[in-house]
Amino acid sequence: MIWELRHEFTITLLLDVAKLARATYYYYTKRRLAPDKYSEIKEQITNIFHENRGRYGYRRITMEMKNRGYCINHKTVQRLMKELKLECKVRMKKYRSYKGEVGRIAPNLLERDFSTTAPNQKWVTDVTEFALFGEKIYLSPILDLHSSDLVSYVISNQN
């Protein structure tokens, strides 16, 4: 802001209003004109990030940079990624449904007797949860124990 207003007002007045030291102003003025010493490294980081479809974070990018012959600290890679606005896409966490004994337990009607003499005597089912494209989908196949054939299945998408 001081840089834009320096032609209209004195630098001394602008620095007093901004409560900024004169040395700090001149340090950043000089630094503006200097070439970016990380330009090549930024280019490499961007290439590695896009080669891996945004799945690599700063740790893996640091490792890959070292494999390519660059000696760079992981903190520098993290800072440069933040400047470049490169953010790793985090993998979805696996669903874990076990919470101990919550709710009521259904009675065990079969008591591990899976044998039948005719069709349609014993049907069994189980609910399985899948995560596809960021959504939860539930699959519930129904089996006839006499022939072990799939009788029906239900796919549900409950939000």
Summary of the structure (lengths in Angstrom):
residues: 159
radius of gyration: 31.6
end to end distance: 49.3
largest distance: 100.4
contacts: 307
relative contact order: 0.08
helix: 36%
strand: 16%
